[in-house]
Amino acid sequence: MCVQKTHGPLHSGESGDEHRCRCEVRAHPHPRDGDHLGSFGWNLPRVRGYDPANSGCEHFGAVGHARQDSKETDDSKENEEEGVYTTRAMPGPVSLLFCGTSTFAIPSLEELTEDGRFAVKAVITQPDKPVGRHRSLTPPPVKVAAERLGLVVLQPQRINDSFATLGLDRPDFLVVASYGQILKKHILSFPRIAPVNVHASLLPKLRGASPVQNAILEGLTETGVTIQRMAEELDAGPILAQQRRAIDPRETFTSLLDKLALLGAELLRSTLLQPLNAAEQDHNRATYCRKLSRADGFVNPATMTAEEIDRRVRALTPWPGVTWDDRKILETALAPAKDAFPLPCRGGTVLYVTRIQASGRKPMTGAEFSRGHRTP
């Protein structure tokens, strides 16, 4: 279902759901730099009768559609004669090439695959990697999902070097969600309409590799998802749509990631079917977050407050994890809690450790740990 909060009438006597189910993608070719299809796709017109103020969503983007009446109008005939890109002119559904790797991308892949108006021609994901103590070769989550959905899966080691050898037909859209490799211009210009990305923050805030973790680390009360038209500069493309989401006071990385993944999937599908106008980001307001490392998980109660450590536990579990001396702190609270032990921190603050794992041991409650180990 669409993530729009409300659907005002888009045409007289027509509900938002009726419009959504009877839509068609339209675009005028927009040449640039000698590319007859345009370096980044198509110049897309607004459609008469659509008021974005009624949508309940912040759509800015790149795709327009027209109402598909049972009786074809003279205007639509003229558009087809002028070369307007419509679903009636297409041999089938809107074609997609999907790039994704982590669990965040799975709801987006499922949403597009299960909607008959789209056809996912292939899924590109990262190669299988050795995981765990025994270094077992493990497929990425998106590969598992794509094979379950019966989709073609490709796993190039370095996509920018080998893209031309993959033998892909040009899709209407390139969709990227948590893929893990930066795409160069020759790939971004490959789709006929546009390359689009699902990013787990309200751009231009938190551009980069770890927006969900950093939203918690920074103590933000709100985040969201952005659908952006991809540019060569990382996460700096025009905004097509955004949806906001409150961050619960005890939110963890895994709980927030799951919520944003579902929100992003619905917003992505909605965005690809909406008449939109792209809005440039305010680059002066951009903030950045880097790729995390194990070093980010080391904590010292003597130099950090209870709140700082608590945020790290909620943001960095399960990976890279939070380490205090040789112990992994798995769950904490800022108030006395059942089965917890108090850990004094900087500034007279106290952290209550509810779950912890000593080196070489299984996870245990804080109370169990305090009975067998000396605590501060």
C-alpha positions as a Python dict, from the first residue, in 0.01 Angstrom:
ca = {
    (1, 'M'): (0, 0, 0),
    (2, 'C'): (103, 358, -55),
    (3, 'V'): (270, 540, 232),
    (4, 'Q'): (67, 851, 167),
    (5, 'K'): (-123, 949, 481),
    (6, 'T'): (-431, 1062, 289),
    (7, 'H'): (-538, 1053, -73),
    (8, 'G'): (-733, 1355, -184),
    (9, 'P'): (-924, 1325, -512),
    (10, 'L'): (-672, 1345, -792),
    (11, 'H'): (-943, 1384, -1055),
    (12, 'S'): (-1308, 1462, -1015),
    (13, 'G'): (-1489, 1156, -882),
    (14, 'E'): (-1170, 951, -851),
    (15, 'S'): (-1008, 832, -529),
    (16, 'G'): (-634, 813, -469),
    (17, 'D'): (-645, 433, -480),
    (18, 'E'): (-831, 437, -813),
    (19, 'H'): (-575, 675, -955),
    (20, 'R'): (-287, 466, -829),
    (21, 'C'): (-425, 154, -995),
    (22, 'R'): (-490, 328, -1326),
    (23, 'C'): (-170, 512, -1388),
    (24, 'E'): (87, 525, -1662),
    (25, 'V'): (441, 656, -1672),
    (26, 'R'): (503, 943, -1915),
    (27, 'A'): (827, 1113, -2006),
    (28, 'H'): (968, 1334, -2279),
    (29, 'P'): (1316, 1248, -2406),
    (30, 'H'): (1567, 1503, -2280),
    (31, 'P'): (1900, 1479, -2464),
    (32, 'R'): (2213, 1583, -2281),
    (33, 'D'): (2579, 1573, -2376),
    (34, 'G'): (2509, 1381, -2696),
    (35, 'D'): (2318, 1100, -2523),
    (36, 'H'): (1989, 1066, -2710),
    (37, 'L'): (1822, 940, -2394),
    (38, 'G'): (1984, 1195, -2161),
    (39, 'S'): (2270, 1136, -1922),
    (40, 'F'): (2032, 1070, -1634),
    (41, 'G'): (1709, 975, -1809),
    (42, 'W'): (1410, 1183, -1911),
    (43, 'N'): (1257, 1525, -1871),
    (44, 'L'): (922, 1447, -1711),
    (45, 'P'): (612, 1668, -1741),
    (46, 'R'): (358, 1749, -1472),
    (47, 'V'): (10, 1615, -1532),
    (48, 'R'): (-299, 1833, -1526),
    (49, 'G'): (-534, 1763, -1236),
    (50, 'Y'): (-269, 1645, -987),
    (51, 'D'): (-218, 1848, -669),
    (52, 'P'): (84, 1730, -466),
    (53, 'A'): (-47, 1923, -167),
    (54, 'N'): (-322, 1661, -134),
    (55, 'S'): (-86, 1366, -129),
    (56, 'G'): (11, 1376, 239),
    (57, 'C'): (367, 1283, 138),
    (58, 'E'): (668, 1495, 52),
    (59, 'H'): (713, 1408, -316),
    (60, 'F'): (951, 1612, -525),
    (61, 'G'): (1059, 1372, -791),
    (62, 'A'): (1104, 1243, -1139),
    (63, 'V'): (810, 1045, -1276),
    (64, 'G'): (475, 1159, -1410),
    (65, 'H'): (169, 965, -1506),
    (66, 'A'): (-162, 1044, -1665),
    (67, 'R'): (-507, 914, -1594),
    (68, 'Q'): (-584, 615, -1810),
    (69, 'D'): (-945, 651, -1919),
    (70, 'S'): (-1127, 370, -2095),
    (71, 'K'): (-1181, 617, -2376),
    (72, 'E'): (-857, 753, -2521),
    (73, 'T'): (-854, 1133, -2544),
    (74, 'D'): (-734, 1344, -2834),
    (75, 'D'): (-469, 1488, -2602),
    (76, 'S'): (-321, 1146, -2530),
    (77, 'K'): (-313, 1066, -2901),
    (78, 'E'): (-121, 1385, -2964),
    (79, 'N'): (123, 1295, -2686),
    (80, 'E'): (192, 956, -2837),
    (81, 'E'): (253, 1116, -3175),
    (82, 'E'): (505, 1350, -3005),
    (83, 'G'): (691, 1053, -2854),
    (84, 'V'): (559, 1077, -2497),
    (85, 'Y'): (676, 779, -2289),
    (86, 'T'): (362, 597, -2171),
    (87, 'T'): (284, 251, -2042),
    (88, 'R'): (58, 201, -2344),
    (89, 'A'): (367, 244, -2562),
    (90, 'M'): (562, -9, -2354),
    (91, 'P'): (560, -381, -2433),
    (92, 'G'): (499, -466, -2068),
    (93, 'P'): (546, -346, -1709),
    (94, 'V'): (800, -81, -1608),
    (95, 'S'): (1136, -260, -1617),
    (96, 'L'): (1378, -238, -1325),
    (97, 'L'): (1736, -333, -1250),
    (98, 'F'): (1774, -372, -872),
    (99, 'C'): (2101, -331, -678),
    (100, 'G'): (2097, -423, -308),
    (101, 'T'): (2277, -634, -50),
    (102, 'S'): (2164, -600, 313),
    (103, 'T'): (1833, -680, 481),
    (104, 'F'): (1731, -314, 446),
    (105, 'A'): (1686, -369, 71),
    (106, 'I'): (1465, -679, 94),
    (107, 'P'): (1127, -507, 152),
    (108, 'S'): (1193, -279, -148),
    (109, 'L'): (1276, -577, -368),
    (110, 'E'): (967, -765, -251),
    (111, 'E'): (740, -462, -294),
    (112, 'L'): (847, -409, -656),
    (113, 'T'): (848, -779, -745),
    (114, 'E'): (497, -837, -612),
    (115, 'D'): (349, -534, -795),
    (116, 'G'): (250, -636, -1147),
    (117, 'R'): (318, -287, -1281),
    (118, 'F'): (691, -353, -1242),
    (119, 'A'): (924, -618, -1381),
    (120, 'V'): (1252, -675, -1200),
    (121, 'K'): (1478, -797, -1480),
    (122, 'A'): (1781, -876, -1263),
    (123, 'V'): (1917, -830, -912),
    (124, 'I'): (2278, -724, -859),
    (125, 'T'): (2423, -791, -516),
    (126, 'Q'): (2761, -837, -347),
    (127, 'P'): (2954, -1165, -378),
    (128, 'D'): (2916, -1438, -116),
    (129, 'K'): (3156, -1384, 175),
    (130, 'P'): (3308, -1604, 448),
    (131, 'V'): (3129, -1546, 778),
    (132, 'G'): (3177, -1660, 1136),
    (133, 'R'): (3441, -1856, 1320),
    (134, 'H'): (3444, -2129, 1056),
    (135, 'R'): (3449, -1876, 769),
    (136, 'S'): (3157, -2042, 595),
    (137, 'L'): (3081, -1891, 253),
    (138, 'T'): (2751, -1708, 305),
    (139, 'P'): (2525, -1537, 49),
    (140, 'P'): (2410, -1179, 117),
    (141, 'P'): (2049, -1144, 239),
    (142, 'V'): (1929, -994, -90),
    (143, 'K'): (2058, -1292, -286),
    (144, 'V'): (1858, -1528, -65),
    (145, 'A'): (1545, -1317, -110),
    (146, 'A'): (1593, -1279, -486),
    (147, 'E'): (1633, -1653, -539),
    (148, 'R'): (1321, -1714, -330),
    (149, 'L'): (1137, -1472, -559),
    (150, 'G'): (1269, -1651, -869),
    (151, 'L'): (1478, -1356, -992),
    (152, 'V'): (1804, -1353, -1186),
    (153, 'V'): (2096, -1279, -951),
    (154, 'L'): (2432, -1131, -1052),
    (155, 'Q'): (2728, -1087, -814),
    (156, 'P'): (3010, -888, -973),
    (157, 'Q'): (3316, -834, -755),
    (158, 'R'): (3364, -477, -879),
    (159, 'I'): (3054, -359, -1059),
    (160, 'N'): (3208, -50, -1217),
    (161, 'D'): (3474, -260, -1389),
    (162, 'S'): (3254, -546, -1506),
    (163, 'F'): (2914, -386, -1566),
    (164, 'A'): (2947, -388, -1945),
    (165, 'T'): (3012, -765, -1940),
    (166, 'L'): (2688, -851, -1756),
    (167, 'G'): (2484, -852, -2077),
    (168, 'L'): (2194, -650, -1936),
    (169, 'D'): (1917, -488, -2138),
    (170, 'R'): (1859, -123, -2060),
    (171, 'P'): (1589, -91, -1790),
    (172, 'D'): (1347, 194, -1731),
    (173, 'F'): (1479, 245, -1377),
    (174, 'L'): (1791, 148, -1187),
    (175, 'V'): (1690, 102, -821),
    (176, 'V'): (1961, 100, -554),
    (177, 'A'): (1908, 18, -186),
    (178, 'S'): (2196, -54, 53),
    (179, 'Y'): (2412, -204, -221),
    (180, 'G'): (2759, -133, -83),
    (181, 'Q'): (2948, -11, -389),
    (182, 'I'): (2957, 343, -528),
    (183, 'L'): (2828, 349, -887),
    (184, 'K'): (3005, 553, -1154),
    (185, 'K'): (2850, 766, -1426),
    (186, 'H'): (2838, 497, -1694),
    (187, 'I'): (2609, 290, -1469),
    (188, 'L'): (2400, 585, -1349),
    (189, 'S'): (2329, 679, -1711),
    (190, 'F'): (2230, 324, -1806),
    (191, 'P'): (1854, 334, -1724),
    (192, 'R'): (1617, 498, -1973),
    (193, 'I'): (1435, 707, -1712),
    (194, 'A'): (1644, 748, -1396),
    (195, 'P'): (1867, 586, -1135),
    (196, 'V'): (1694, 607, -795),
    (197, 'N'): (1815, 528, -445),
    (198, 'V'): (1642, 450, -115),
    (199, 'H'): (1840, 619, 165),
    (200, 'A'): (1765, 574, 535),
    (201, 'S'): (1777, 939, 644),
    (202, 'L'): (1618, 1274, 571),
    (203, 'L'): (1874, 1404, 323),
    (204, 'P'): (2080, 1618, 323),
    (205, 'K'): (2128, 1499, 682),
    (206, 'L'): (2337, 1187, 739),
    (207, 'R'): (2475, 1123, 394),
    (208, 'G'): (2692, 813, 391),
    (209, 'A'): (2715, 452, 501),
    (210, 'S'): (2565, 444, 852),
    (211, 'P'): (2265, 680, 876),
    (212, 'V'): (2052, 456, 1098),
    (213, 'Q'): (2323, 402, 1359),
    (214, 'N'): (2420, 768, 1360),
    (215, 'A'): (2061, 885, 1404),
    (216, 'I'): (2064, 699, 1738),
    (217, 'L'): (2420, 798, 1828),
    (218, 'E'): (2335, 1164, 1780),
    (219, 'G'): (2023, 1137, 1992),
    (220, 'L'): (1789, 1247, 1711),
    (221, 'T'): (1417, 1234, 1782),
    (222, 'E'): (1322, 1202, 1415),
    (223, 'T'): (1460, 1046, 1100),
    (224, 'G'): (1306, 897, 786),
    (225, 'V'): (1372, 777, 434),
    (226, 'T'): (1456, 964, 117),
    (227, 'I'): (1410, 856, -243),
    (228, 'Q'): (1674, 1041, -440),
    (229, 'R'): (1770, 1059, -805),
    (230, 'M'): (2128, 937, -795),
    (231, 'A'): (2421, 1162, -878),
    (232, 'E'): (2793, 1093, -895),
    (233, 'E'): (2852, 1261, -559),
    (234, 'L'): (2748, 1029, -276),
    (235, 'D'): (2389, 1089, -157),
    (236, 'A'): (2383, 1436, -316),
    (237, 'G'): (2120, 1380, -586),
    (238, 'P'): (1789, 1564, -617),
    (239, 'I'): (1521, 1455, -371),
    (240, 'L'): (1222, 1277, -524),
    (241, 'A'): (1031, 1197, -205),
    (242, 'Q'): (1073, 1184, 172),
    (243, 'Q'): (881, 1032, 461),
    (244, 'R'): (947, 1113, 826),
    (245, 'R'): (954, 873, 1120),
    (246, 'A'): (982, 945, 1492),
    (247, 'I'): (1262, 769, 1679),
    (248, 'D'): (1134, 602, 1995),
    (249, 'P'): (1328, 685, 2316),
    (250, 'R'): (1457, 326, 2347),
    (251, 'E'): (1494, 260, 1976),
    (252, 'T'): (1765, 16, 1871),
    (253, 'F'): (1945, -17, 1540),
    (254, 'T'): (1758, -333, 1445),
    (255, 'S'): (1413, -201, 1535),
    (256, 'L'): (1468, 131, 1356),
    (257, 'L'): (1622, -38, 1051),
    (258, 'D'): (1319, -266, 1015),
    (259, 'K'): (1078, 27, 1034),
    (260, 'L'): (1271, 236, 783),
    (261, 'A'): (1310, -58, 543),
    (262, 'L'): (931, -105, 528),
    (263, 'L'): (872, 270, 502),
    (264, 'G'): (1129, 298, 224),
    (265, 'A'): (980, 10, 27),
    (266, 'E'): (633, 162, 24),
    (267, 'L'): (767, 508, -53),
    (268, 'L'): (978, 372, -339),
    (269, 'R'): (686, 204, -511),
    (270, 'S'): (468, 509, -457),
    (271, 'T'): (740, 738, -592),
    (272, 'L'): (788, 543, -913),
    (273, 'L'): (417, 581, -983),
    (274, 'Q'): (374, 949, -892),
    (275, 'P'): (395, 1267, -1101),
    (276, 'L'): (686, 1441, -932),
    (277, 'N'): (923, 1736, -944),
    (278, 'A'): (1280, 1680, -823),
    (279, 'A'): (1413, 1925, -562),
    (280, 'E'): (1784, 1992, -527),
    (281, 'Q'): (1929, 1930, -182),
    (282, 'D'): (2054, 2219, 29),
    (283, 'H'): (2417, 2113, 24),
    (284, 'N'): (2506, 2371, 291),
    (285, 'R'): (2298, 2170, 539),
    (286, 'A'): (2458, 1836, 460),
    (287, 'T'): (2595, 1618, 739),
    (288, 'Y'): (2793, 1297, 691),
    (289, 'C'): (2840, 958, 852),
    (290, 'R'): (3126, 724, 774),
    (291, 'K'): (3146, 347, 758),
    (292, 'L'): (3166, 200, 1109),
    (293, 'S'): (3455, -5, 1245),
    (294, 'R'): (3513, -219, 1555),
    (295, 'A'): (3692, 72, 1717),
    (296, 'D'): (3362, 264, 1731),
    (297, 'G'): (3233, 9, 1981),
    (298, 'F'): (3499, 54, 2250),
    (299, 'V'): (3363, 234, 2557),
    (300, 'N'): (3521, 362, 2880),
    (301, 'P'): (3284, 445, 3169),
    (302, 'A'): (3551, 669, 3321),
    (303, 'T'): (3543, 907, 3022),
    (304, 'M'): (3187, 857, 2891),
    (305, 'T'): (2848, 930, 3045),
    (306, 'A'): (2582, 664, 3093),
    (307, 'E'): (2375, 819, 2813),
    (308, 'E'): (2667, 810, 2567),
    (309, 'I'): (2731, 442, 2633),
    (310, 'D'): (2360, 359, 2624),
    (311, 'R'): (2328, 520, 2279),
    (312, 'R'): (2624, 317, 2154),
    (313, 'V'): (2473, -6, 2281),
    (314, 'R'): (2143, 67, 2108),
    (315, 'A'): (2309, 187, 1787),
    (316, 'L'): (2598, -55, 1748),
    (317, 'T'): (2444, -390, 1847),
    (318, 'P'): (2481, -642, 1688),
    (319, 'W'): (2770, -494, 1484),
    (320, 'P'): (3034, -379, 1558),
    (321, 'G'): (2911, -433, 1913),
    (322, 'V'): (3005, -245, 2229),
    (323, 'T'): (3310, -364, 2422),
    (324, 'W'): (3399, -268, 2781),
    (325, 'D'): (3741, -413, 2862),
    (326, 'D'): (3703, -770, 2727),
    (327, 'R'): (3326, -786, 2779),
    (328, 'K'): (3050, -715, 2532),
    (329, 'I'): (2766, -502, 2663),
    (330, 'L'): (2449, -627, 2491),
    (331, 'E'): (2165, -436, 2657),
    (332, 'T'): (2143, -141, 2894),
    (333, 'A'): (1901, 94, 3069),
    (334, 'L'): (1925, 443, 3214),
    (335, 'A'): (1708, 359, 3514),
    (336, 'P'): (1719, 67, 3760),
    (337, 'A'): (1602, -248, 3584),
    (338, 'K'): (1536, -609, 3671),
    (339, 'D'): (1843, -836, 3655),
    (340, 'A'): (2077, -540, 3594),
    (341, 'F'): (2389, -425, 3772),
    (342, 'P'): (2483, -56, 3808),
    (343, 'L'): (2791, 67, 3622),
    (344, 'P'): (2921, 408, 3743),
    (345, 'C'): (3009, 642, 3454),
    (346, 'R'): (3150, 989, 3402),
    (347, 'G'): (2987, 1284, 3573),
    (348, 'G'): (2823, 1074, 3844),
    (349, 'T'): (2588, 907, 3594),
    (350, 'V'): (2495, 541, 3627),
    (351, 'L'): (2434, 288, 3349),
    (352, 'Y'): (2232, -25, 3429),
    (353, 'V'): (2368, -326, 3239),
    (354, 'T'): (2091, -580, 3178),
    (355, 'R'): (2271, -821, 2941),
    (356, 'I'): (2643, -876, 2900),
    (357, 'Q'): (2881, -1135, 2756),
    (358, 'A'): (3220, -1207, 2910),
    (359, 'S'): (3503, -1325, 2686),
    (360, 'G'): (3456, -1689, 2591),
    (361, 'R'): (3121, -1711, 2772),
    (362, 'K'): (2756, -1712, 2672),
    (363, 'P'): (2541, -1399, 2711),
    (364, 'M'): (2397, -1356, 3063),
    (365, 'T'): (2193, -1109, 3262),
    (366, 'G'): (2366, -831, 3448),
    (367, 'A'): (2269, -990, 3780),
    (368, 'E'): (2422, -1325, 3677),
    (369, 'F'): (2739, -1148, 3569),
    (370, 'S'): (2772, -954, 3895),
    (371, 'R'): (2752, -1275, 4101),
    (372, 'G'): (3056, -1423, 3929),
    (373, 'H'): (3263, -1115, 3842),
    (374, 'R'): (3385, -808, 4022),
    (375, 'T'): (3198, -499, 3911),
    (376, 'P'): (3288, -133, 3980),
}
